[in-house]
Amino acid sequence: MLNGSLWRGLHPINLGLGVVVQTGYKYAIRNKFDYIVRLDSDGQHNPKYIPKAKHMDFSKAVRDLKHNPKVTPEEGIKRTVEWMKSIYTNINI
């Protein structure tokens, strides 16, 4: 787990939230983290629910949104991670 104070030393000036998020993603990907969890600092997300996110039930979203996914959630996550790797690992920190 890394805290915000670590990231302050990586950029000489404030480059904004987007750059900080990209820096965190690139760091996690390059260091082969198993999970990436992003929480806002306004307190609306409780970290105690992070373990439950690994076992999310998508059936309610499928039912309420009337969405019929073409791939499993696992495959969707895998494709998203591969896309993120292709975007973020080609950018130097």
N, C-alpha and C positions, 0 to 999 in steps of 0.2 A: 504494500500500500504506500502510495506516495502522497505527500501533502503539497498544498499550494506553494509553500515557501521554496520548495525545490525548483519549481518552474521559473521563479523570478530570476534566477541566475542564468537561465538559458538564452534570454533575449536582452540585448542592451537597452531597449526601450519598450514601452507598452505597445504591443502590436495587436491587441484586441483579443476578444474571446475566441474567435475562429482560429487564430494562429495557436493559441494555447491548447485548444481542443485537438488540433492537428498534431501538435507536438506530443501530446499525451498518447494519441493513437499510434503515432510512429514509434514512440518509445516502447509501448506495449507490444506492438507487432515485432519489432526488431529483437526484443528480449523474450519473445515467445511466451507471453502471458497467456494463461488459459482463458481468462475473461477480461473484458473491458466494461467497466461500469462508470457511467457518467451521472453525477448528481449535481443539481444546482445548489448554490449556497444559501438559498432563501428559506430552507427548512421545509419545503413542501414535499420532499422525498425522504422517507425514513429509511436509513441504511439497514434496519433490521429485516426489511423485506427482500433484500438482495438474494439470499439463498432460495427463496420461493420463485424468483424469476427464472431459475434454471428449469423449473417444472411447470411452466405456465400452461394453462388450459385455454386453447384458442377457440373452443367450440362456441362460446358465447359471442365472440366477435364474428365468427362465421355465420351464426344464426342471425344476429342483429343487423349485420351489414349486408347480409345475403351475398356473401362473397364465397366463391368456390375456388380455393387455391389450386393452382396447377402442380404445385410441388408441396412436399411435407414441410412443416416448420423447420425441421433440422436442415433440409436441403436449402430452404430459403435463407437461413442464417449462414450456412456454409457459403452460398453464393455471395451474400452481402460481405462476409469477411474477406473473401477472395477479391471482390471489387475494391474494398477498402485498402487491402494490401497493395493492389496495383496502383492506386492513387497515391497513397501516403508513403510508400517505400521508395518512390522515385523522386521525392522532394528532400533536399538536405535540411537537416536541423541546423 
